[in-house]
Amino acid sequence: MSNNHSFEYMVASGALAFDGEGWPWEKPLKLVGLLNPALFTVVIKTLTRQPRQGNHRWYNPFRCVRLLPGGVVNAVGLTNPGIEWWCREVGPKVDSKKIPLVGSILGEPYELAEMVRMLNDFDLVGLEINASCPNTNDDLLTNAAKIVEGSQVAKSESRFPIILKLSVVHDVEKIVTGVSEIVEAFSINSVPWRVVFPNQPSPLEHFGGGGVSGKLAQPYT
């Protein structure tokens, strides 16, 4: 990337929590040597300007996740404590020489500008703009112009290379044309249930259907 950070393997947003060290249930894997986050460039779980409850509840992690043959469907809905919490509790401890971290944020263009400025103070190797969460009521899945505007705002404020996270249901050609001079890489989000299983109700229908990941999603991504 433009800051000379290079990598071969990336961990998707949220898979190793907000700090790249992993969730509590992943700690034993680290202790026995089956998981080494330092081998990857890790994207943190997406942050929003204000705390967002989403659909996840710590006392019942499978409330909004279901295992499928060949994949997973989740409707976590961007549960997070907000960027101020991260800047206060996590950011000061980040060391990208130990675990290279990419920040991940979602919001309106004006919120992105503020969040980018907040993250500039921390030791990250890149910044992902999440424009594609299938589990929220945001209009980013349909508003290509807003995605381009948000990317422009982020680029103008950020000291980090910009990664844009898109969905297979976006107007990808229009967005890519609009951000060709702005972003350095694209990541691809999980695929909305209705795309993978158009005639089958989701086990998470009460949360809007959710997004499918794993091998089931690969023909689309």
Secondary structure, 3 states (H helix, E strand, C coil): CCCCCCCCCEECCCCCCCCCCCCHHHHHHHHCCCCCHHHCEEECCCECCCCECCCCECCEHHHCEEEECCEEEECCCCCECCHHHHHHHCHHHCCCCCCCEEEEECCCHHHHHHHHHHHCCCCCCEEEEECCCCCCCCHHHCCHHHHHHHHHHHHHHCCCCEEEEECCCCCHHHHHHHHCCCCCEEEECCEEHHHHCCCCCCCCHHHCCCEEECHHHCCCC
